[in-house]
Amino acid sequence: MIAELKTESDKIIAPLIGVFILIFCVLQGFVSNILAFRYFSASYRTNVFSEIYCVICGCDILITVVSLSVACCYLSGRKELYYSWEWYRELWGNLWNILTHLSVYMVLVISIARAIKIMYPFTAINAKAIRIATLIYLLVLIILSPTFYGYKHYFKYEWGAVALNKTKTNNNSEIVHGLVVNAIPGLLLAPLPLVIVASIVCVIKVNTDTKKTVISKKKRAEVARQSTLTVITFTITYIILNIPYAVFYTMFNINTYLGVPFHSRLGFKSHVTRMYVTGLTHILSISINSAVNPIIYYYRISQFNQFVKKKLMLNITSLNSIQPEEAVASCSQL
């Protein structure tokens, strides 16, 4: 089957995709998320939003690491490589599933928390309740891991990764099968409309409250514009890079009941669409999202922008200075 799918275009396109994943999603994403994690972790004890961002950055760091296997697969011309080991297929499949779901859930948490804070500025966000809810959600994801119920992952050539074999096992009832195979995609899809609603509420509330503040009209318009732009930037990026994956993942599960190949149902009969559209939607969009998040932080959070510039200046000065001690001392005053 794999030999039949290989064409001359695959020998060119697949390595190029691998290079992109390796450079942008893995290397850039890993380094920038480490910086973001360090920034937010400095105030996570006193700021609940920083604590949420720490979890998001942690998920994104792990997603970039897990994406390395996909990059290697594409660079090798879609060879199975590490996926030939059964234990690695199961580990990769379960990690990817848990991380992508937890990342989407944390975006929902921060969207709701932000909406509450904007609507009720003097209301304290209950950090303990968020921790408990997140822990429960994570436990549900772990408990519903397909490997615990005898389901296996297999190498999917079109994705450059692994997919779950959703064939019902004899040891599981219809209820267990439905929970494991269909509940997890539901957990991924459900937060999406809530995030959109929370973002709309934030935009409306910010613009309404800004009009009531006692500041100049020009200043008031700028505050509203900047706040609205920040919310819209995060929301649009989230929608563009997560909805395709959520829809794809949900529709893929319908295959269990219809018994029709997924790409055939969608009309993906050509080699290019079958080989790249599904794989890029399922894997690459999530990896790009993890790599793009710190870039948004850099341009929309001024303190993070200054933090990154300060770190870069310290490193550059240390490398170029003949006397490192003096260089660090001078840069620490910035």
Disulfide bonds with the S-S distance in Angstrom:
none
